[in-house]
Amino acid sequence: LPCLAYTDNVIINEVEAGAMTGIEPTRENLYKIAKTLKDYGVKERVIIHTPEVGVCLSENGFTCVPSYDIPAGFIKGTTGAGDAFCAGSLIGIYRGDTDEEILSFASAAAVAALSAADAVSGMRSEEQIKELCKNFNRRKICL
């Protein structure tokens, strides 16, 4: 927790975020968890990812982007999906994308990771990731 005052961006899953804040990591608590982490001193944004949704709290407000509703049998493995989400977020942050764009590409990168049993075989170029996800719909989730 003391390092958060020196942190620009936090990208974390709901379990880790809940443990850091002492708040139960439910979907209904994601805003409260993000706000608490931001109040601990995170300068730019707090991004929390779950299997169902990604959220971002920044000076631009609270943004929520549901995960893709991928078909049964698509998931070959979950190893690396959170890391892929983080990498996709970092790409968007580096480019100066909007919070919604950051979360959208991050969740697509996670889908690519889910397409392979190991942590790296599902990774593709940005265009290939977008192509992979173009026929998938997003879950119907609102916070």
C-alpha positions as MATLAB code, in Angstrom:
seq = 'LPCLAYTDNVIINEVEAGAMTGIEPTRENLYKIAKTLKDYGVKERVIIHTPEVGVCLSENGFTCVPSYDIPAGFIKGTTGAGDAFCAGSLIGIYRGDTDEEILSFASAAAVAALSAADAVSGMRSEEQIKELCKNFNRRKICL';
ca = [
       0.000    0.000    0.000;
       2.737    2.570    0.723;
       3.997    2.364   -2.875;
       0.640    3.453   -4.324;
       1.472    7.106   -3.613;
       4.338    6.710   -6.118;
       2.272    4.850   -8.723;
       0.836    6.339  -11.895;
      -1.275    3.382  -13.022;
      -2.437    0.262  -11.209;
      -3.639   -2.699  -13.274;
      -4.860   -5.481  -11.027;
      -7.435   -8.249  -10.785;
     -10.416   -8.045   -8.459;
      -9.069  -10.579   -5.965;
      -5.786   -8.708   -5.495;
      -7.580   -5.344   -5.391;
     -10.043   -6.611   -2.793;
      -7.219   -7.965   -0.658;
      -5.384   -4.633   -0.795;
      -8.437   -2.637    0.240;
     -10.162   -5.086    2.559;
     -13.320   -4.772    0.444;
     -15.078   -7.902   -0.789;
     -14.194   -8.263   -4.498;
     -17.711   -8.421   -5.930;
     -18.801   -6.767   -9.141;
     -20.975   -4.372   -7.133;
     -17.909   -3.248   -5.148;
     -15.567   -2.569   -8.075;
     -16.117    1.199   -8.023;
     -15.588    1.349   -4.264;
     -12.403   -0.732   -4.552;
     -11.058    1.428   -7.403;
     -11.907    4.623   -5.511;
     -10.164    3.348   -2.395;
      -7.011    2.495   -4.364;
      -7.109    5.913   -6.050;
      -7.518    7.554   -2.644;
      -4.395    5.705   -1.483;
      -2.507    7.916   -3.941;
      -2.580    6.359   -7.422;
      -1.974    9.325   -9.707;
      -3.526    8.499  -13.087;
      -5.793    5.467  -13.169;
      -6.850    2.304  -11.417;
      -7.768   -0.543  -13.743;
      -9.392   -3.670  -12.331;
     -10.133   -6.739  -14.447;
     -12.433   -9.651  -13.744;
     -13.554  -12.477  -16.016;
     -16.800  -10.553  -16.647;
     -15.762   -6.896  -16.857;
     -12.904   -4.413  -16.834;
     -13.188   -1.070  -15.051;
     -11.080    2.060  -14.954;
     -11.206    4.987  -12.553;
      -9.304    8.082  -13.660;
      -9.696   11.847  -13.805;
     -12.096   11.126  -16.692;
     -14.482    9.262  -14.394;
     -15.440    5.618  -14.001;
     -15.463    3.491  -17.145;
     -16.768   -0.047  -17.430;
     -16.289   -2.339  -20.450;
     -17.808   -5.836  -20.294;
     -15.737   -8.804  -21.373;
     -16.452  -10.652  -24.576;
     -19.090  -13.365  -24.431;
     -17.000  -16.046  -26.079;
     -18.512  -19.299  -27.310;
     -18.380  -22.561  -25.383;
     -15.261  -24.554  -26.169;
     -13.219  -21.503  -27.183;
     -11.138  -21.314  -24.008;
      -8.100  -23.573  -24.258;
      -6.476  -22.270  -21.073;
      -6.550  -19.306  -18.715;
      -2.830  -18.999  -17.999;
      -1.658  -15.563  -19.082;
      -5.077  -13.971  -19.664;
      -4.584  -11.448  -16.849;
      -1.080  -10.673  -18.067;
      -2.428  -10.171  -21.598;
      -5.077   -7.805  -20.214;
      -2.323   -5.880  -18.433;
      -0.185   -5.715  -21.582;
      -3.162   -4.513  -23.630;
      -3.838   -1.840  -21.014;
      -0.226   -0.674  -21.084;
      -0.295   -0.365  -24.870;
      -3.376    1.866  -24.644;
      -1.918    3.943  -21.822;
       1.315    4.431  -23.795;
      -0.631    5.560  -26.873;
      -2.825    7.946  -24.895;
      -6.043    6.070  -25.670;
      -9.285    6.857  -23.850;
     -10.133    4.724  -20.833;
     -12.777    2.905  -22.881;
     -10.264    2.176  -25.663;
      -7.745    0.940  -23.095;
     -10.247   -1.481  -21.568;
     -11.588   -2.589  -24.947;
      -8.207   -3.615  -26.327;
      -7.105   -5.100  -23.010;
     -10.116   -7.417  -22.950;
      -9.467   -8.405  -26.564;
      -5.854   -9.266  -25.699;
      -7.178  -11.461  -22.873;
      -9.407  -13.296  -25.380;
      -6.348  -14.014  -27.522;
      -4.599  -15.481  -24.482;
      -7.615  -17.684  -23.741;
      -7.355  -19.197  -27.232;
      -4.254  -21.233  -26.297;
      -3.401  -23.621  -23.472;
      -0.158  -21.886  -22.510;
       0.709  -18.308  -21.646;
       2.154  -17.181  -24.987;
       0.808  -19.180  -27.947;
      -2.403  -17.144  -28.164;
      -0.630  -13.826  -28.579;
      -1.059  -12.153  -31.926;
      -0.540   -8.754  -33.509;
      -3.009   -6.013  -32.620;
      -4.782   -6.401  -35.957;
      -5.013  -10.169  -35.536;
      -6.437   -9.720  -32.038;
      -9.087   -7.315  -33.344;
      -9.904   -9.741  -36.167;
     -10.234  -12.606  -33.673;
     -12.764  -10.654  -31.605;
     -14.764   -8.919  -34.327;
     -17.545  -11.507  -34.368;
     -17.850  -11.798  -30.582;
     -20.379   -9.749  -28.660;
     -19.700   -8.209  -25.291;
     -21.522   -9.425  -22.213;
     -24.537   -7.405  -21.121;
     -23.228   -6.034  -17.821;
     -23.752   -2.612  -16.325;
     -22.325   -1.348  -13.042;
];
